[in-house]
Amino acid sequence: MGMKGKVALGAVVGVVVIGVVSANAGGNGGDSGSGSSGKGSSASSEHKDAGKKGSDKKGSTEAVETKKAAFDGDGDFQVGTDIKPGTYRTSGNTDGMCYWERAKNASGDTDSLLANDNVSGASYVTIKATDKIFKSSGCKDWEAVDAKAQGSPATKMAGDGGMFKVGVDIAPGTYKSTGNTDDMCYWERTKDAEQGLDSILANDNVTGTAVVTISAKDAYFKTTGCKDWKKTT
């Protein structure tokens, strides 16, 4: 593709809002409780590593090994050969320069796209065994996500932080973002990280104050171009 950008799929700023919550709202989201308001913990685009136990050298070595990038943030990768199916995370991307796409073949045609996104901040994506190609350009390295990982869910998040895992990066609850202008604030609740249109539970483009309730059953929350979010209840 000659330029970075959404071509056919994905929820981009300015996308038509999905007005109703999907009937499949069960999702595979975070397993935390109602997320009582903490003491101002904050989720940035950096993931909180959890489960690091012990201070012995062996434990430290294992922790370092698990943090190694699964694959580079630039390139075309054949699924099953170059990379394994699974859920991956990239973080620290700025200026919307990170672009990725899942494709059903290597033709490069628009109809080969399964999902894609321009990323600011962090992003998660689930690459399926039936995918053929995963493309990544201008992204930070991708790391495999441990499905059993636990975190210290925050009650604040950066309004341009990208994608947060519910119950791990952020706590479920009702969040507010104030001072948004020019329709640049976009948020999205999703049931998984496949990033297709079917993944979206609800979304909105916001001017002024934005309020959204993130359910414990949601899998992820995406935010782009918004003022910072704070949990209210």
N, C-alpha and C positions, 0 to 999 in steps of 0.2 A: 504494500500500500504506500502511495507516495506521500501521504500526510497523516499525521496523527489525528484521530478524531473518531467519534462514533459514526458508524456508517449506517447501520440498520437497526441495531438493537440497543438495549440498555436504557437506563433512566438518567438522562442528562438534564442539567439545569435548563429549564424551559420545556421539559417534556410535559405531555398532557398528563394531568393528574389522574391516577387510578382512584376513582371516587368511592369505591367500596372495598371493604376488606374481603380477601379471598376466602372461599369456603374452606380452603385447606389451611386455616390459620393455626392448626395444631403445631406445625413446624418442628424443628429439631433444635430449638433455641436453648438458652441458658437454663440451668437447673437451680438457680438461686431462688430464694423466697421473694417476698414482696419488696425487699430492698429498702429497709427503713433508712431514713436519711442519716448518713454517717457524719463525720466531722470534716466535711469539705474535701474529701479525697477527689482527685481530678484525673481524668483519663486523657492522655495526649495521644499522639499517633504511635507512641512506643508501647509495645505489649509488655505487660507485667509477667515475667517468668515466674512460674510457681512450681512447688514441689521440689525445690533444691534442698535436699536433706544432707546433713552431715558436713563436716569441714575437712574430712580426710582427703588426701591427695587423689585417691581413686574416685571418690564422689565428685571432686572438682573437675577431674579429667572428663568424666562422663557428662557433666553438665556442659562443658565446653563443646564436646562432640555433638550434643543434641542441638546446639545453637548454630552449627555450621550451615551455611546456605545450601539448600537443596539444588538450586540451579541459578544461573546468572540472570540478571534483569534485562539483558539484551539478547535477542536471538529468536530463531524459530526452532521449536522442539517437537520431535515426534513422540506422541504419547505411547508408552509401552516400550519404547526403545531408548530415547534420550531421558525421559522423565516418567515417573510412575503416576498413575491416577491417585488422587487424594486431594486434600484441602491444603492450600498454601497461603502464606501471608507475606506481604511486602510493606515496609514502613519507611517513613522519612522522606517520602516523595513530595516535591514542592513545585509550584508554578504550573500544575496541571500537565507536566511533561511526561508523566508515566502513562503509557498506553499498552493495553493487553487485549488479546482476543482468543476465544476458543473457536476452533473451526472443525468442520466435519470432513474436510479434505484440504489439499495443498494447492488448489487451483487459484486462490486469491480472489475468486469471484465473490460478489456481495452475498449471493445465496449460500455460500459455504459457511457464513458466520452463524455461530450458535449463541454467542454472547460476547460483549466487549465493554470496555470502559476507559475513560480518561480519569486518572487518579491524582488527587491532591491529598497528601497525608498517607493514611494506611489503607490497605485493601486486602480482602480475603477473596479467594476464588477456589471453587471445587472443580477439578479436572476429572471428567468421567472416563471410564475405560473405553467407552464408545467414541470419545473424541479422537481425532487423528492428529491435529496440530494445535500447539499452544504458542502464540506469538507474544513477545514482550519487548517493549522499546522504551528506553529512558527510565526504567524502573530500578529501584533498589533490588538487591538480590532477594529471591523468593525462598522462604523457609517452610518446611513441612510443619503443619500444625498437629499437635497431639490432641486427639479428640477428647482425652480424659483430663486435659490440663485444667487446672483451677487457678483463679486469680483473686485479686482483692478488688471487686467491682467498685468503680468510682461513682460519685454522685455529681460530677461535673465533667464536661468534655469540650474540647476545642470545636468551635463551629465550623472549622475547615479541616477537621481532623480525619475525615474520610469515613472508614468503616469500623465499627466497634462490635465485638461479640458480646451479646447480652449474657449476663451472669458471670462473665470473665473480665471483660474490659470495663463494662458499665453495669450498674444495677438497674433492674426494671423499675418503673415508676413514671410519674408525670414530670416532664422537663419543660423549661421555658427559655426562649431565646428572644431578647428584645433589641430593638434598634436596627432591624434589617431594612434595607432600602433597595430600590430599583429591581425588585423581583429576583435578586441574586441568591437568596437563601433557598436551598432545596434540601428536603429530608426524605428519608425512605425507611420503612420497616420491611424486613424481608424474612421469609421462612427458611431460607438456606443460602448458600454461597455460590449457587450455580450461575447467578447473575442474569438469568433470562427474564423475560417479562412475567413468566409464571411464578418467579420467585417473589415478586412484589406483593406485599399484603396491603400497604397503603403508602401514599406519598403526597407531597405538596410543594408548591412554589410559594414563598411567603414574602410579603412586604409588611414591615412593622413587627409586631410581637407574634412569635410562633409558640404554640403549646402542643405537645404531643405526649400521649401515654404509651410507653413502651411496655409491652406485656412480657411476663416471665416466659411465655410460650414463644415469643419472637426469637429468631436466631441471631439476627444482626440489625444494627441501626446505622444508616448512612447519612452523613451531613456534609454539605458543600456550600461554601460561600455564606454561611450563617454567622451570626454573633455567637459567642460561647453559650453553651447550654448549662443550666443549673437545675438540679432536681428540686421540685417543690413539695411533692408528696410521694 
